[in-house]
């Protein structure tokens, strides 16, 4: 049976639907390019070709007419949602498949809490798989719930939008191989640094719910699933917090495994409890935590049902962050459009690596759009190091991407990702200038 959405989830589901319909209807009624809407999320006149097709958008005159400005923010956000939605749905399906069909126990046994080898493999996988910074968010949720350690998960997150094969060849062909190689080295440096810190954190604190927000019951091995069901029932019949000696004497290591799976948490006094039980309202509890069913094995048909249920669960939990992200993107497109950045922030000041890194965060840039934008900025006087910082930060550190990631990671993980990635962009830019 599919989980019934909460009242808040119904609101955001309706908002997603209205935004999508609005974007398509606006393009149709204004006789704009439908392909540009779906390819780039742009409200673009028909007939634009070449690299310009990634940048050109209808004029949005800024004025003190607040209702008009708000309308353009809404409709440009709707256009971004139409482009993202197809990747969003694919991401949900990938996430659900990871949770249902990837054995959590085998992943845990093989990867532990991650390490240099796992982080490098994950960063390499991210560099090979072409997926945009926004579409990757539900995939990340699936990786975490499937038992992939946080270090490799974050390495994958950083590498996928910052660096993938099409982006490398596009960078080399348009901007030159020096910048392409700098982009490769910079991405791997940032991914391994952030992944290394998270691997250390996870070894030190084994409780998944201290790092992530979402919860979908992972595919636990049969013995651990039985144990989880027993523990969940025991905690539901008691005040909700029990020490090891009363909950499961002599089986503390199994309790820690459930903590690593996100099924349990433990307070500073050593009492075990179900995550978020005291922190969410009753009607939202289903969205934050799902008790293990106690089933050990399932047929293909049962697996497909769980697959669809998990995808639906992810979709409901993340819709708020999708709406938030596209509205932010719409506001950026209206208040700080790309052509304004290119025309006003050119010249000698854009040789500053630090300024270029800040611009990369503030100016909404989807993957594959950062290269033609960088070319326009180079023509305005941007230096090599600043260009590299912009190429690294643009796809991975935009405000809409950060907003969506806030639906998966708790504040300290998000702060680590943003802070170290930003610092990495700045360092990479300065090193490029030196060498």
C-alpha positions in Angstrom: 0.0 0.0 0.0 1.3 3.4 -0.9 1.9 5.9 1.9 -0.7 8.7 1.9 0.9 12.1 1.6 0.7 14.4 4.6 -1.1 17.8 4.3 2.3 19.6 3.7 3.2 16.9 1.1 -0.1 17.4 -0.7 0.6 21.2 -0.9 4.1 20.7 -2.4 2.8 18.0 -4.8 0.2 20.5 -6.0 2.9 23.2 -6.3 5.1 20.9 -8.5 2.1 20.1 -10.7 1.1 23.8 -11.1 4.7 24.9 -11.9 5.1 22.2 -14.5 1.8 23.0 -16.2 2.5 26.7 -16.0 5.9 26.4 -17.7 4.6 24.3 -20.6 1.5 26.5 -21.1 3.5 29.7 -21.1 5.9 28.4 -23.8 3.0 27.1 -25.9 0.9 30.3 -25.6 3.8 32.6 -26.2 5.1 30.6 -29.2 8.5 30.0 -27.7 10.8 27.0 -28.2 9.5 23.9 -26.5 12.9 22.1 -27.1 14.8 24.8 -25.3 12.4 24.5 -22.4 13.0 20.7 -22.0 16.8 20.8 -22.9 17.9 23.9 -20.9 15.0 25.2 -18.9 15.0 28.4 -20.9 12.1 30.6 -22.1 13.7 31.1 -25.5 12.4 32.4 -28.9 12.4 29.7 -31.7 15.3 29.4 -34.1 18.3 30.0 -31.8 21.1 27.5 -32.5 24.7 26.7 -31.5 26.1 27.5 -28.1 23.8 30.5 -27.9 20.9 28.1 -27.5 22.3 27.4 -24.0 22.2 31.0 -22.9 19.6 33.1 -24.7 16.3 33.8 -22.9 13.5 36.2 -23.2 14.0 39.7 -21.6 12.7 40.1 -18.1 12.7 43.9 -17.5 13.4 44.8 -13.9 11.2 47.6 -12.5 9.4 48.6 -9.4 6.4 46.8 -10.7 6.6 44.1 -8.0 3.8 41.9 -9.3 5.4 41.8 -12.7 8.8 40.8 -11.2 7.2 38.1 -9.1 5.4 36.8 -12.1 8.7 36.4 -14.1 10.4 34.8 -11.0 7.5 32.3 -11.0 7.5 31.5 -14.7 11.2 31.3 -15.0 11.3 29.0 -12.0 8.5 26.9 -13.7 10.8 26.6 -16.8 13.6 25.3 -14.7 11.3 22.8 -13.1 10.2 21.5 -16.5 13.8 20.8 -17.5 14.7 19.3 -14.1 11.6 17.2 -13.6 12.6 14.5 -16.2 15.9 14.0 -14.4 14.2 14.3 -11.0 11.9 11.3 -11.8 14.8 9.2 -13.2 16.8 10.1 -10.0 13.9 8.9 -7.9 13.7 5.6 -9.7 17.5 5.0 -9.4 17.3 5.9 -5.7 14.5 3.4 -5.2 16.3 0.7 -7.1 19.4 1.2 -4.9 17.4 0.9 -1.7 15.3 -2.1 -2.7 17.7 -4.2 -4.8 21.2 -3.4 -3.4 21.9 -5.6 -0.3 22.8 -3.2 2.5 24.7 -5.9 4.4 27.0 -6.7 1.5 27.7 -3.1 0.8 28.5 -2.5 4.5 30.8 -5.5 4.6 32.7 -4.5 1.5 32.9 -0.7 2.0 32.7 -0.2 5.7 32.8 3.6 6.4 34.7 4.3 3.2 38.3 5.3 2.6 40.7 6.6 0.0 40.0 3.7 -2.4 36.2 3.9 -2.1 36.2 7.6 -2.4 38.5 7.5 -5.5 36.2 4.9 -7.1 33.1 7.0 -6.3 34.7 10.2 -7.7 35.7 8.3 -10.9 32.1 6.9 -11.2 30.8 10.5 -10.9 33.2 11.7 -13.5 32.0 9.0 -16.0 28.3 9.3 -15.4 26.8 12.4 -17.0 24.2 13.7 -14.5 23.4 17.3 -13.6 23.8 18.9 -10.2 20.1 19.0 -9.5 19.1 15.6 -10.9 21.7 13.9 -8.7 20.0 14.8 -5.4 17.5 11.8 -5.3 20.3 9.5 -6.4 22.4 10.6 -3.4 19.5 9.8 -1.1 19.3 6.3 -2.7 23.1 5.8 -2.3 22.9 6.7 1.4 19.9 4.5 2.1 21.5 1.6 0.3 24.4 1.7 2.7 27.0 3.5 0.6 29.3 5.3 3.1 29.0 9.1 3.3 32.6 9.7 2.1 32.1 7.9 -1.3 28.6 9.4 -1.6 29.9 12.9 -1.2 32.8 12.2 -3.6 30.3 11.1 -6.2 28.1 14.1 -5.5 31.1 16.5 -6.2 32.5 14.8 -9.2 29.3 14.2 -11.1 28.2 17.8 -11.8 31.7 19.3 -11.6 33.3 16.8 -14.0 31.9 14.3 -16.5 33.2 13.2 -19.9 31.0 15.5 -22.0 31.9 18.5 -19.8 35.6 17.6 -20.1 35.6 17.5 -23.9 33.4 20.6 -24.1 35.9 22.4 -21.8 38.9 21.2 -23.9 37.2 22.0 -27.2 36.0 25.5 -26.3 38.5 26.7 -23.6 41.6 24.5 -24.2 43.1 21.4 -22.6 45.0 23.3 -19.9 41.7 24.3 -18.3 40.2 20.8 -18.9 43.1 19.1 -17.1 42.9 21.7 -14.3 39.2 20.9 -14.0 39.9 17.2 -13.7 42.6 17.6 -11.0 40.6 20.2 -9.1 37.5 18.1 -9.0 39.3 15.0 -7.8 41.2 17.1 -5.2 37.9 18.5 -3.8 36.0 15.2 -3.9 38.8 13.3 -2.1 39.2 16.0 0.5 35.5 16.3 1.4 35.0 12.5 1.1 38.0 11.9 3.4 36.6 14.1 6.2 33.2 12.5 6.0 34.7 9.0 6.1 36.5 10.1 9.3 33.3 11.5 10.8 31.3 8.3 10.0 34.0 6.1 11.6 33.9 8.2 14.7 30.0 8.5 14.9 28.3 5.5 13.5 24.7 6.9 13.5 23.5 7.7 10.0 20.6 9.9 11.2 23.1 12.4 12.6 24.2 13.1 9.1 21.2 12.7 6.8 17.5 13.7 7.0 15.7 11.2 4.8 14.7 7.7 5.8 13.6 4.8 3.7 14.1 1.3 5.2 17.1 -0.2 3.6 17.4 -3.8 2.2 18.8 -5.4 5.3 20.1 -9.0 5.5 17.4 -11.3 6.9 19.0 -11.8 10.4 19.5 -8.1 10.9 16.0 -7.3 9.6 14.5 -9.8 12.1 16.5 -8.2 14.8 15.5 -4.7 13.7 11.8 -5.7 13.8 12.2 -7.1 17.3 14.0 -3.9 18.5 11.4 -1.6 16.9 8.6 -3.4 18.5 10.3 -3.3 21.9 10.9 0.4 21.7 7.3 1.0 20.5 6.0 -0.8 23.6 8.2 1.1 26.1 8.8 4.8 26.7 10.9 4.8 23.5 14.4 5.0 25.1 16.1 2.0 26.6 19.8 1.2 27.5 21.5 -1.8 25.8 21.1 -4.1 28.9 17.3 -3.7 28.7 16.9 -3.5 25.0 19.3 -6.2 23.7 21.8 -7.5 26.3 25.1 -8.6 24.7 24.1 -7.5 21.2 25.3 -3.9 21.3 27.2 -4.4 18.0 24.0 -5.3 16.2 22.4 -2.2 17.7 25.2 -0.1 16.2 24.7 -1.7 12.8 21.1 -0.6 13.0 22.4 2.9 13.9 24.5 2.8 10.7 21.5 1.7 8.7 19.5 4.7 10.1 17.1 2.5 11.9 18.2 3.5 15.4 19.9 6.4 17.2 21.3 6.8 20.7 21.4 9.8 23.0 24.3 11.1 25.0 23.2 9.1 28.0 23.5 5.8 26.1 19.7 5.2 25.6 18.6 3.8 22.3 15.6 5.2 20.4 13.9 5.4 17.0 15.1 8.5 15.1 13.0 11.6 15.1 10.3 10.1 17.3 10.3 13.1 19.5 11.1 15.7 16.8 8.3 15.3 14.3 4.5 15.5 14.4 2.5 12.3 14.2 1.2 13.0 10.7 4.8 13.5 9.4 6.3 10.6 11.2 5.7 8.3 8.3 7.8 10.5 6.1 10.7 10.4 8.4 10.9 6.8 9.5 9.6 3.4 8.2 9.6 0.4 10.5 11.1 -2.8 9.1 8.3 -5.2 8.2 10.1 -8.3 9.4 9.9 -9.9 5.9 13.2 -11.6 5.0 12.8 -12.3 1.2 10.5 -11.1 -1.5 9.5 -12.2 -5.0 10.2 -10.2 -8.1 6.6 -8.8 -8.0 7.0 -7.9 -4.3 10.3 -6.3 -5.1 8.7 -4.1 -7.9 6.0 -3.0 -5.5 8.6 -2.0 -3.0 10.6 -0.3 -5.7 7.6 1.9 -6.7 6.7 2.5 -3.0 10.2 3.7 -2.3 10.3 5.9 -5.3 7.0 7.5 -4.2 8.4 7.9 -0.7 11.5 9.7 -2.0 9.3 11.9 -4.3 7.0 13.0 -1.4 9.9 13.8 0.9 11.9 15.8 -1.6 9.2 17.8 -3.4 9.5 20.8 -1.0 13.2 21.1 -1.8 12.5 20.9 -5.5 10.0 23.8 -5.3 12.4 25.8 -3.1 15.2 25.2 -5.6 13.4 26.2 -8.7 11.9 29.4 -7.1 15.5 30.4 -6.1 16.7 29.6 -9.6 13.8 31.8 -11.0 14.8 34.7 -8.7 18.4 34.4 -9.8 17.5 34.3 -13.5 15.4 37.5 -13.1 17.5 39.5 -10.6 21.0 38.3 -11.7 20.7 36.9 -15.3 23.7 35.4 -17.0 24.0 38.3 -19.6 24.0 40.8 -16.7 26.9 38.9 -15.0 28.8 38.8 -18.2 28.3 42.5 -19.0 28.7 44.0 -15.6 31.3 41.8 -13.9 33.9 41.7 -16.6 37.4 43.3 -16.9 40.3 43.1 -14.5 38.2 42.5 -11.4 37.2 39.1 -12.8 40.8 38.0 -12.7 40.1 37.6 -9.0 39.7 33.9 -8.2 37.7 34.7 -5.1 35.2 36.9 -7.0 34.8 34.2 -9.7 34.0 31.6 -7.0 31.4 33.8 -5.4 29.8 34.5 -8.8 29.7 30.8 -9.5 27.5 30.3 -6.4 25.2 33.3 -7.0 24.7 32.9 -10.7 22.5 29.9 -11.4 24.4 27.7 -13.8 23.3 24.2 -14.8 25.7 21.6 -16.0 27.0 22.1 -19.6 26.0 25.8 -19.5 29.0 26.8 -17.5 31.4 26.4 -20.4 29.8 28.8 -22.9 29.2 31.2 -20.0 32.9 31.0 -19.1 33.8 31.7 -22.7 31.8 34.9 -22.6 33.4 35.9 -19.3 36.9 35.2 -20.8 36.1 37.6 -23.6 35.3 40.2 -20.9 38.7 39.7 -19.3 38.5 36.7 -17.0 41.8 35.1 -16.2 42.7 31.4 -16.3 42.6 30.7 -12.6 39.3 32.6 -12.1 37.9 30.7 -15.1 38.8 27.4 -13.5 37.2 28.4 -10.2 34.1 29.3 -12.1 34.0 26.0 -14.0 34.3 24.0 -10.7 31.9 26.1 -8.6 29.2 26.9 -11.2 27.6 23.4 -11.7 28.1 22.1 -8.1 27.7 25.0 -5.8 24.7 27.0 -7.1 22.2 28.1 -4.6 19.4 25.9 -6.0 21.6 22.8 -5.7 22.5 23.7 -2.1 18.8 24.2 -1.4 17.9 20.7 -2.7 20.9 19.1 -0.9 19.5 20.5 2.3 16.7 18.0 2.0 19.2 15.1 2.2 22.0 16.2 4.5 21.9 17.8 7.9 23.5 21.3 8.4 27.0 20.3 9.4 27.4 17.9 6.4 26.0 20.6 4.0 28.3 23.2 5.6 31.3 20.9 5.1 30.4 20.3 1.5 29.8 24.0 0.7 32.8 25.3 2.7 35.4 22.8 1.5 34.1 22.9 -2.1 34.3 26.7 -2.2 37.7 26.7 -0.6 38.8 24.0 -3.1 37.6 26.2 -6.0 39.6 29.1 -4.7 42.8 27.0 -4.1 42.5 25.3 -7.5 42.2 28.7 -9.2 45.3 30.1 -7.4 47.3 27.0 -8.1 46.4 27.2 -11.8 47.7 30.8 -11.9 51.0 29.7 -10.2 51.7 26.8 -12.5 
